[in-house]
């Protein structure tokens, strides 16, 4: 009943903005072209929330949970192959890429502690 009652608003206010965001992201970098949009249930909580997944590679995803109040960005590396784990660990330990990753993490931490929402 909720889906039928609010379907047009949900499509216009929640789902279509998410698809537009993903298309904009894909226009910046073709690696982001493989995406999916989900969460279409019948109760109001699901109506107000939208999710999307961008696949960057085998088992590597960025998810974008979106609702009427916020957009979050999360990432996951699902069940990596042992060879991938070894390559990742070497990249983290390497002089150049390791320092770059460390700087990114520290920058994100600093931004999180100064964010008005924390």
C-alpha positions as CSV (number, residue, x, y, z in Angstrom):
1,X,0.0,0.0,0.0
2,X,2.8,2.5,0.9
3,X,4.6,1.7,-2.3
4,X,1.6,2.5,-4.4
5,X,0.7,5.6,-2.4
6,X,4.1,7.2,-2.4
7,X,5.8,5.5,-5.4
8,X,5.9,8.6,-7.6
9,X,7.4,10.8,-4.9
10,X,9.9,8.1,-4.0
11,X,10.9,7.7,-7.6
12,X,11.3,11.5,-8.0
13,X,12.8,12.4,-4.6
14,X,14.9,9.4,-3.7
15,X,15.6,6.9,-6.5
16,X,16.1,9.2,-9.5
17,X,18.6,11.5,-7.6
18,X,20.6,8.4,-6.7
19,X,20.7,7.3,-10.3
20,X,21.7,10.8,-11.4
21,X,24.5,10.8,-8.9
22,X,25.8,7.4,-10.1
23,X,25.7,8.6,-13.7
24,X,27.7,11.7,-12.8
25,X,30.2,9.5,-11.0
26,X,30.5,7.2,-14.1
27,X,31.0,10.2,-16.3
28,X,34.1,11.1,-14.3
29,X,35.7,7.7,-14.4
30,X,34.5,4.7,-16.6
31,X,35.6,2.3,-13.9
32,X,32.4,3.3,-12.0
33,X,30.0,2.4,-14.8
34,X,28.9,-0.9,-13.2
35,X,26.4,0.1,-10.5
36,X,23.1,-1.1,-9.2
37,X,20.4,0.7,-7.2
38,X,18.3,-1.2,-4.7
39,X,15.9,-0.9,-1.7
40,X,12.3,-0.8,-2.8
41,X,10.2,-2.2,-0.1
42,X,6.7,-1.6,1.2
43,X,7.2,0.1,4.6
44,X,8.0,3.8,5.0
45,X,11.6,3.3,6.3
46,X,12.6,1.6,3.1
47,X,10.7,4.2,1.1
48,X,12.9,6.9,2.6
49,X,16.2,5.1,2.1
50,X,18.0,4.2,-1.1
51,X,21.2,2.3,-1.7
52,X,23.6,1.8,-4.5
53,X,26.6,-0.2,-5.2
54,X,29.5,0.7,-7.5
55,X,31.7,-2.3,-8.4
56,X,35.3,-1.4,-9.0
57,X,36.5,-4.8,-9.6
58,X,36.0,-8.4,-8.7
59,X,34.7,-8.4,-5.1
60,X,35.5,-4.7,-4.5
61,X,32.5,-2.4,-4.0
62,X,31.7,1.1,-2.9
63,X,28.2,1.5,-1.4
64,X,26.3,4.7,-1.2
65,X,23.4,4.5,1.3
66,X,21.3,7.6,0.7
67,X,18.2,8.9,2.5
68,X,16.3,12.1,2.9
69,X,18.9,13.4,5.4
70,X,22.3,12.1,4.3
71,X,24.6,10.3,1.9
72,X,27.2,7.9,3.3
73,X,30.1,6.3,1.4
74,X,31.3,2.9,2.4
75,X,33.6,0.3,0.8
76,X,34.0,-3.4,1.0
77,X,36.4,-6.0,-0.3
78,X,34.5,-9.3,-0.3
79,X,36.4,-12.5,0.1
80,X,39.6,-11.5,-1.6
81,X,41.8,-14.1,-3.2
82,X,45.0,-14.9,-1.3
83,X,47.1,-13.3,-4.1
84,X,45.1,-10.1,-3.9
85,X,45.7,-9.9,-0.1
86,X,49.5,-10.3,-0.6
87,X,49.6,-7.6,-3.3
88,X,47.5,-5.2,-1.0
89,X,49.8,-5.8,1.9
90,X,52.9,-5.1,-0.2
91,X,51.3,-1.9,-1.5
92,X,50.5,-0.7,2.0
93,X,54.0,-1.5,3.2
94,X,55.7,0.1,0.2
95,X,57.5,3.4,0.8
96,X,55.5,5.6,-1.6
97,X,52.0,4.1,-1.6
98,X,52.1,3.2,2.1
99,X,52.8,6.9,3.0
100,X,50.1,8.1,0.6
101,X,47.6,5.7,2.2
102,X,48.6,6.8,5.7
103,X,48.1,10.4,4.8
104,X,44.7,9.8,3.3
105,X,43.6,7.9,6.5
106,X,44.9,10.7,8.7
107,X,43.2,13.3,6.7
108,X,39.9,11.5,6.9
109,X,40.3,11.1,10.7
110,X,41.0,14.8,11.1
111,X,38.0,15.7,9.0
112,X,35.8,13.3,11.0
113,X,36.8,14.8,14.3
114,X,36.1,18.4,13.1
115,X,32.8,17.5,11.4
116,X,29.8,19.2,13.0
117,X,27.9,15.9,13.0
118,X,30.3,14.0,15.3
